[in-house]
């Protein structure tokens, strides 16, 4: 004899309980998924910001190197003129 035939009320209550658990489980999965997606977006944003900062540093270093090269050229010209005269 099945549970449904033996006790229809108990069967109905169990079905409702299972449906509630499935709904709760789906909601929990959705919340976890939302949190996970939020964390991924947050990490992506942080990576983009850090990447931008590093690019700015590289540009600044390249400018400093160019300035240093110009200073060296000027010093060589000045030293060369001193040696000639």
N, C-alpha and C positions, 0 to 999 in steps of 0.2 A: 504494500500500500504506500503510495507517495505522500509526501508532506502536504501537498495541495489538497488531497482528498481527506487526510486524517484531521488536519486543522487548517481550514481555509484562512482564518484570521491570522494565525501565526505566519502562514505563507505570505499573506499580503503585507504584514509588518516587516518581514524579512526582505521582501522585494523593495519596499520603500527605503529600508535602511541601506540596502545595497545601492539603490539609486542615489541616495544622499552621499554615500561614500564615494561613488564614482564622480558625482558633481564636485565634491570637495577636492578629490584627487585632481580633477581637471583644473580647478581653480588654483590649487597649489602649484601645479605644473606651469600654469600661465604666469603666476607671480614669480616663480623661479626663472622662467624664460625672460620676463621683463627685467628682472634684476640683472640677469646675465647680459642681456642686450645693452642695458644702461652701462654696465661696467665696461663692456667692449667699446662702446662709444666714448666713454670717459678716457679709457686708455688710448684710443685712437687720437682723441683730441690732444692728450698730453704728448703723444709721440709727434704729432704735427707741430705743436708749440716748440718742443725741444729741437726738432729738425730745423725749424725756422731760426731758432736761436743759434744753432750751430752754423747754419748758412751765413747768418749775420756776422758771426765770429770769423768765418773763413774770409768773407769779403773785407772785413776790417784788417785781418792779417795780410791779405793781398795788398791792400792800400798801404799798410805800414812797410811791407817789403818794397813796394814801388818807391815810396818816399826815401827809404834807406838807400836804394840803388841810386836815386837822384843825388842824394847827399854824397855818396861815394864818388859819383862822377864829378861833382863840383870840387870835392877835395882833391881828386886826381888832377883836375885842370889847374887848380890853384897851386898844388905842389909842382906840377910840371912847369908852370910859369915861373915859380920861385927858382927852380933849378936852371932855367934858361937865363934869367936875368940875374 
